[in-house]
Amino acid sequence: MITIKNKMQLIRNGKTPLDQKARALILKSLESALNAVDPKQLMTSKLSLKNSVLKVNGYSFDLKRFKNVYVIGGGKASGLMAEALEQNLGKRITIGFVNVPRGNRRKTKIIELHEASHPIPDKTGVEGTRRMLKIAKQAKKEDLIISLISGGGSSLMPLPHTGITINDMKKITDALLKCGATIDEINAVRKHISDFKGGWLAKKAYPATILNLILSDVVGDTLESIASGPTVPDSTTFSDAIKILKKYGLWNKTAASIRKVLSHGERGLIVETPKASDEAFRKVYNVIIGNNRLAIQAVNEQLTSAGLNTLLLTSSLEGEARDVGFMLASTASEVSKVGTPISKPAGIIAGGEATVTVTGKGLGGRNQEIALASALKINGMDGVVVASLSTDGIDGPTDAAGAIVDGKTVARAAEMNLDSEAFLAENDSYNFFSKLHDLIFTGSTGTNVNDISVIAVL
């Protein structure tokens, strides 16, 4: 059971009965969302094994027909996914190797869980990815590979293209994360400096059969963007990767080894990532077992059961975090003042993933920045609360999952001589909310399906 560790403190921080009630409703709904996308529960509910037949999402795999069943994969949720799969299949698994975030507490007997770094890749991630690729390459036509993929897989399964060092990959990943690039753009670059992503795993595992079980952390569930699509045809090109780096002013700051690979690829001197016409993908079955929509539907159900009029706004929220915060707060204000687009008591839910263009020197994450921007716009209102949370429990480079605000947040900050606008300008939302004790703490949740923002207007 995943819980918000400091829930009671966050509720008590409300200065009025309405604020406390709204905070309690939102926090309970967020806990419901996290538990709705628990990877172990999803794996158990989506997969069934009867006699020797494994069924998932309408597909059937008679394990008696496969000589070996191999398990590989990586991501923030892959430890729990591996644990559930092993409990289901047991000794039918020949061998398994999965990269998981450092500090993973899951335990398996057959599938080896290998700890690596996230969000910046490291050498241990490379070593683990090589082990997985070795398993994939040894697989034959009569073998089945079950791949467990979730958000964070891009960083946890790094395998730099020949000539590129892991340090070069680290630097470009860090730069892309800070410049405001979307996850699709970041992954387009990652795929073209990797020997594993962008369909290469499927290509190198052919002619084995691949069942790819996916927990999506990508807006719109675009398969090729989840963990940079190791088993999915890549629609992007070397040219696209170069354009993205130039778009954000990073091309001339990128390591010479990466520029060389991308330039050679654009000129046709290096083979492009596998495309949809490649025969390898005929033996790949990609199945999404969980996503952001499942999480926000759980929020919606919880708030509805509490008597609120609810509006499930979107599961595809994107944009600059502070702009998203202003938009959410404007929506809350409209509901409070004129009863549109929904009347009070209201709950409005949005899912997706914003970005932060870091210009200041502070510490924070996209959800904390959404909350801080919202606080500025709902200042002075009663019974209006906004919270935003990362479902993996880790918002940006911090130990918080997100933050919660109400109409008294800015005033409380002013009493402590904290300038809310100055903290926002410095991208310093973590230190702002830390002083107010309004950070949301869940710890690592073991899941990852993007972010959730919730508004309550009572």
N, C-alpha and C positions, 0 to 999 in steps of 0.2 A: 504494500500500500504506500503510494507516494503522497507525502504531505508537505505543506508549507511549514517549515520548522518554527518560524517566528510569527505565526498567524495571530495569536492572541495579542502580541505587542502591536502589530500592525492595526488591529481593530481598535485597540485602546488609544492609538494615536489620533483617531477621529475626535474632534472637539465638540461635536454635537451628536445627539442621538441618531439623527438621520445619516450623518456621515459614518458613524460607527456601523449602522445597519447596512448601508451601501457597501462599506468595506468588507463586512462579513459575507455578504451575498457574493461579491466578486471573488473573494479568496476561495470560498467553498466551490464555486463553479470552476475555478482554475484547477483545483485539486481533482475535480471530476474529469477534466480534460486530460490531465497527465495520466490518470489511471485508465482512461479509455484507449490510450495509445501505448500501453505497456507492451513491449515487444514480446515478452513471454506469453502473455495472454492472447495477443494477436496470432502468434505462431500456433498456439494450442487450438484456437478457434478456427483458423483457416486451413490447417492441415489435418488430414485424417489418414490413418493407416489401418487397413483391414486385410488380414492375411498378409500378403506380400505387396498389396497395391497401395501406393501413396497417391492421394488425391488432393489437389489444390486448385481452386479457381476454375473448375471444369476440366482440368488436365488430369490424366491418370498415368502413373509410371509404375509398371510391374517390376519391382526390384529384383525378382528372380531372373529377369532377362538381362540384367547388368552384372558383369563380372565383378566390378568394383564400384563403390560409392564413395566419392571424395567430397570433402567439404572445405571450402575456402571462403575468404571474404574479409571485410573490414568496415569499420564505422563505429559511431558512438553507441549504437544499439546492438552491434553484432555479438557482443558477449552474451547478452540475454537471449538473442536469437539462437546462438550456438547451443546454449544450455537447454533451451526448449527442444531444439531439433534432436539433440543427443538423447534426451529423455524419451522422445517419440520413436526414433529409429534404433537406438541402442547399438548392438554389435553389427547391425547391417552396414554401419559406417566403417569403411576400410581404414581411412586416415583423414585427419582434418587439421587445418592450420588457418587461424583467423587473427588478423591484427586488430587490437582493441586499444582504447585510450589508456595511457599510463594511470595506474591506480585502480584499474578494473578489479572488482571483487567477485566476479562470477567464477564458478568452478565447474570444470568438465574433466572427464576421464579419457575420452578418446580424441576429442578435438583439442588441439593445443592452442591456447589463447596467448598471443604474443603482444606484449605491451609496447606501444610506440607513442610518438608525440603528436599532439593536435593543439592549435590549428596550424602551427608551423612544422613541416615535415623534418624528420631526422634520420640518422643512419640506421637506427634500429627498425624504423619503418621500411627502409630500403631492404634491409636483410630479410625481414618478414615477407615482403612482396616477392623477393627472389625465391623464397621457399614456396610460396603459392604458385608462382609461375613454373617452377620445377615440377610440382604436382600436376599442373594443367598440361604441360608438355608431355608428360609420361602417360597421360590418359589415352586410351585407345577407343576405337569405334564402339566397342561393347561396354564402355564405362559411362557412368553418370557423375557429373560434377554439380553439386548443389552449392550455389554461390549466395552468401549472405551479405547484402549490401544495405548500408544506411548512411544518413548524413554524417559528414566527417570523413567519409571514405577516401576522398581526394587527398587529404593530408595524411591519412593513416596508411595509404597504399601508394607511396611514392616510388617510382622507378625511373630515374632520369634517363633521357635519351643518351646514347653513346656520345661522350665528349662533354656532357653537362654534369657538373658536380652537384651534390646535395646542397652545398652552401649557396650555389647559384640559384637553385630551386627555392631555397628558403627565402632568399632576398626578394625574388620576384613575387613570391606568394605574399610576403609581408607588405610589399608595396601595393599590390593589387587590393589587398584587404583594406588598406588605409585610404585609397584614392577615391572610393565611392563606386567602384566597378560593381556591376551586378554579379550574382553567382554564375549566371550563364556565361558572362564575359570572362570571368576568372577561369572557369572550367574550359573554355575554348582555348585559352593559352596553355593551361595545364595539359590538355590532351595532346598538344603538339610538341611538348617537350618531355613526353613520357613514352616508355616502351610497354606500358601496361594498360593505360586508359584509352578512351576513344575507340573502343572495339578491339583493341589488341589482345586482350585476354581471350575473347571468343575466337579470334583468328588463330592464336597459338594453341588453343585447346582442341581445335577441330582435328579429327572428326568425332570427338566425344560429344555426348549430349549434355547441355547445360540447363539446369533449372535455377533461375536467378530470383531469389526472394528479396523483395525490396521494401524498406521503410523509407518513404519519400520525405525529403526535407527541401524539395524544390517547388517553387510556386508553379502551379499548373501541372505538376508531376511529369515534367518533360524527362523521359527516360535517359536520354543521352547526357543530361546534366547532373543526374543523381550520382554522386561519387565519380563524376566525369565519365560515366558510361563505359565501364570496361567490357561489358558484354553487349553493347548496343552500337549500331551503325552511327558514325559521326557525320553530321551534316555540315560541320564547319571545316575550314581549310587553314593551311599555313598563312595564307594571305589575310584571312580574318583575324588570326592571332596577332599579326603584325599591326593591322589597323587598330585593334583594341589597345595595344601598348602605345601607339602614337596618339590615339584619342585622349588618353590620360597623361600624356607627356612623359611616358616612361621609357620609350624606345631607346633614347640616348643614354638612359641611366641603367639599362638592362645589361647584364653580363655579356661579354663578347661571345662566349660559347653559346648562349641562347640565341643571340642575334644571328650567329652563323647557321645554326640548325634551322631556324625559321626562314632565313633568306634562301638557304639551299633547298628547303622544302618548297618554297614559293616558286623557285626556278625548276622544280621537277627533279632535282638531284637526290632528293630523299623521298621515299615512298610515302604517299598520303595515308592518313588514317583510313581504316576499312570503311567502305560505304555500303549502302543498303543492298546493292546487287551481289555482294560477296556471299558465296555459298556457305560460309561458316555460320551465318545467322539463321539458316534454315533449321539448325539443330539447337537453337536457343529459345527458351521459354521464359519470358520476363513477367513476373507477377508482383504487383504492388499489394502488400498485405496491410498497409496503414499509411495515412497521410494527414495533412492539416485539417481537411474537411471533417474527418472523424472526430478530431479534437474539438473543433469549434461547435460541432453538433452536440457534443456532450455538454459544453457550456450553455448552449441554447436550451437544452432539455432541463438542466439544473435551474436556470433562471426562470423558465416557464413554470416549473413545478413550485417555485417560490412565489408565484403570483405576479410576475412581471410581464408586461407586454414586451415581446422580444423581436429583434430585427437582426437576422444573420446577414451582415453587410457584404462580406466577401471572404474568400479563402485565397485571394490573389493580390493581397495588399503589397504594394511596392512603392519605392520613392525614398527621398531623403528623410531620415528619421524625424527631424524637427518639423518638417512640413507635414508628415503624417500625424504628428502630435497636435499641431495646430488644427488640422482637419478634423481629427477626432473630437477635440475640445469644442470646435465650432458646431459640430453635430450635437454634442451634449447641450450646448447653450441653446440651440434651436429647439430641442426637445423641451428643455426647462421653461423657455419663455413663451413658445407658441404651440407646443405640442405636435410638431412635425419633425421628421417623417413618421413619428410614432408618439403616442400619448404616454404620459406618466401613469404609474411607475414603469419605467422602461429599462430594458437591458439591450445594449447593442454590442455585437460581437464582430470582430474582424481578424482574419488570419493572413499570414504571408510572411514577408521578410523585407524590412527596410534596409537602407544602407546609411552609413555615416561617412561623410567626407571629413577627415580629421584635419582641422586647421589650428586647433589649440593644443595646449600641452597637458591637458588634464587626463583623467582616467574615467572610462565609462563604456557602455555598450549601447547598441541601437535601441533596446527596449527602455533603458534608463533615460536615454535622450528623448524618446517619444513621451515618456511620463513627465519629464521636466518641461518640455515645450507645452504639454497639455496644461500643466499647473498654472502657467502664465495666463492662459486664456480662460480658465474657469475660476480665476481668482475672485473671491467674495461670494461665490454661490454656496448654497447649503443643500446637502443631499445629492451632490454631484461628485462622482468618483470615477477616476480613470486608472486602470492598471495595465501594464504590458509586461509580458513574460516570454522568455525563451524556453521552449519545452525540454531542452537538454539540461536546463538548470545552470547554464553557464552563458551569461550575456557578455559578449565581447571578451576582452582579456581580464575578466573579473570573476570573483567567486559568488556573485549574485545572479539570480535568474532574471531579475527585472526590478520594477519599482511600482509603487502605488501613490496616487496623489488625490487631493480633494480641494475644495474651494478655500481651505484655510492654509494650505501648504506654503504659499508664498508669504503669508503673514507670519506663520511660525518661523520661517527662515529669517525674515526681517528682524524678528525679536532676538535672533541669535547673531545679528549683524552679517547675515549671508545675503549677498546680492544674487537673486535667482538668474537674472539675465546675464550677469557676468560669468556665472558657472556654465551656463549654456554656451556662451561664446567661446569658452575655453574647452569645450567638450569634456567637462569635468563633472558629469552627472553622478558618478559613483561617490565622490567625496561629498557632494551636496546631500545626497540621500543618506549617506552614512551618518552625517551629523544629525539628520532628522530622524534616524532609525526607521526609514521608510523603504529600505531595500527589501526585496523578496528573496528569501533563502530557501532552497529546496535541496541543495546539494546536487551532485550528479544524478540525474533521473534514470539513466540507462536507455532513454529514448530520444528521438529528435525528429520533429515534424514541423519545423519552422517556429514562428512566433504567434502569440495570441494577445490581442488587445481587447479589453472589455470596458464598457461604459455602463454605469448605473446612474439613473436619474430618478430620485424618489420624490 
